[in-house]
Amino acid sequence: MGVPLFDTRTPLAPLHDRLLAAIGGVVEDSRFILGPDVEAFEREFAGYCGAGHAVGVANGTDAITIALRAMGVGPGDDVVVPSFTFYASAEAIPPTGARPVFCDVDPDTYCVSAETVRRALTARTKAVIAVHLFGNVAPVAEIEALGVPVLEDAAQAAGSTSAHGRPGALGTAATFSFFPSKNLGCFGDGGAITTSDEQIADRARMLRFHGSRDKVSYEHVGYNSRLDELQAAILRVQLPHLDSWADGRRAAGEHYRSAGLGDVVDLPVPTPGSQPAWHLYVIGHDRAEAVSAALSAAGHGSRAYYRRPVHLQPAMARYAEGVLLPGTEAAARRHLAIPMSPVLDAAQAHEVTESIRAALR
């Protein structure tokens, strides 16, 4: 049988009864908005990340916009962001009134570096969005040493670690998505902001709730963006298993390495000191489309995610005039995500590797 790009069903199977019980508990309690499960999940997730606070929001995109505003980003400011990322990383900037300024990535790690960020800094830079792409961990401390606050886009990096701690507690603030295919996924949309800055956390809580603390006095023009109680209950059941799932993702990457995949394609390179919990396992090759076609013919999943980088998207044209990003262009042209999950075993990795080897023979 073919190997799917994602396997979200198998890891959740042992939790089936507990998940149904958690959902039933919320229905029985009948507190559906900002109830006890949201409060408990925020506390538990902040503790997991090593941050002082977590603020649950409706999705990962809102998390970025709200976090930037809570950090003081607004009209007239610039925010440096990589172009080789999901569109939302940049899309979330203009609603703050700020301008996205695109920077390059290291085509080996697929992450921004201090040097690629430095080249994009302007006199108006108010923040940098460092995307922990595919589960790899961007060098946040090196970027912060440039003298600018860092917002981690950790949507794909729950469960990853670095020499400086976990994503979510490396920069001024961080954002997460709990989209169902993520390393920690709910059963719909969901997101969170983590930070150890009490003022940022306080502003984020107001902004997610129409700019109010009490639904009486409104201090900001905010958003209606709250993590659902049902989703928080689901996430609470899964959170204790995140580390074992992350270990499974790392083991899957080693299965590919042991199968000799690195002999025929470029394997993803962890940033120094990091242990990525691969959300996506992304290989590189000049014949990436041929590899994808061969995998499809063999029944295996694969996908190119960012063939057209964000700065080349039509809606971003006004922010991208004269932008040249050679590392991004190379990564966009050569990347291909192949099957990855916490339960991908050595036999499956060998099967996928042999299909790729045959395609490139």
Secondary structure, DSSP 8 states (H G I E B T S, - for coil): ----S---HHHHGGGHHHHHHHHHHHHHHT--BS-HHHHHHHHHHHHHHT-SEEEEES-HHHHHHHHHHHTT--TT-EEEEESSS-THHHHTSGGGT-EEEEE---TTT-S--HHHHHTT--TTEEEEEEE-GGG----HHHHHTTTS-EEEE-TT-TT-BBTTB-TTSSSSEEEEE--TTSSS--SS--EEEEES-HHHHHHHHHHHBTTBSSSS-B-S---B---BHHHHHHHHHHGGGHHHHHHHHHHHHHHHHHTTGGGTSB-----TT-B---SSEEEE-TTHHHHHHHHHHTT---B---SS-GGGSGGGGGG-TT---HHHHHHHHHEEEE---TT--HHHHHHHHHHHHHHH-
